[in-house]
């Protein structure tokens, strides 16, 4: 099992345990876990409505790709720790990481 923490927009943190090899990205897991996240483009790195901030433990995550960086650059709220949840595959690199949801609600 892969364990990580998600902080919602109100500051409440919840630990999630996801089976290894699930083949989903963080955006899909957040939606399936009933977090209110818009994810307008469906994971194509086009809308930034699945914007998250890595609060802890992001050192092992894969580097930001060019498409993700282009969209993050358009966000006034983006920080050096910003990521698009749709571009983060849920795998062992997320173990122990804490994410804060910043993207738009629906």
N, C-alpha and C positions, 0 to 999 in steps of 0.2 A: 504494500500500500504506500502511496505517496501522500505525505501530510504537508499541508500548508495552511496559512491563515488568510482570511479575507476580512477586511474592514469595510463596512458599508458607509454610506454618506453621513450617517449619524454618529459614526465613531465606534459602533459596536463591532467587536471582532468575533469571528467564529472559525474554529478549526475545521477543515475539510479533509476527508480521507478518500482518495480516489484510487481505484485499482490500477496497478501498473499495466502498461500496454493497452490502455483504453482507447487510444487513437483519437482523442478529442483535443481541441484547443481550449485555452482558459475561458474564452468567451462562451463556448458551448457548455462548459461545466458550470459557469456562473448562471447562465439561463436555466439550465436543468436543476440547479440548486435554488431556484426561485428568487434570484437577485434581480432587482428591477434595473435592467440594462438594455438600452435600445438596440444596439448592434444593427443599424439600418442597412448596411451593405452586405450583411451576411458573412463577413469574414474575409473580404477582399482587400482590406487595408485602404479603403477609400473614404471613410466617413469619420473616423475617430470617436464614434459614439460608444466605443468599448474601452475608452482610455482608462488605464490604471496606473498607479504609482507604486513602485517597488519600495517598501518601507524597510525591509530587512531581508538579508540573505540572497540577494540577486546576483552575486558574483559568478555563480555557475550557469546562469541563464545564457542562452545563445545571444550573440551580438545583434543589435538592431540592424535590420536589412534596409536597403535604400528606399523601398516603397513605404515602409513604416516610418522612417526618418522624415521623408517628404511630408507625410501627413502630420506627424508630431510637430514639425516646424510651423504649421499653420495654427497651432493651438496657443493662445495667450497664456493658458494655465499649465503648459507643459514644463517639466523640469528635466534635469539630467537623469532622473530616475523614472521618467514616464515610459510607458510601453502601451502597445495596443494588445488587448487580451486575445484578439483573434489571431495574432501572430506568434503566440506563445503556446507551443505544443505541451500538453501535460505529460511530463516524464520526470525521471529522477532528478533532473536539474532544478526542479521546483521544491524539492524536499527542504522544509524548514523556512521557506520564503513567506513573507507577509506582503500582501497586496492591498492597496486602498482603491476602491472604485471611485473614479472621477467622471466617467462618461455620462452621457445624457440618460435621463429616465424616460420611460414611456408611460 
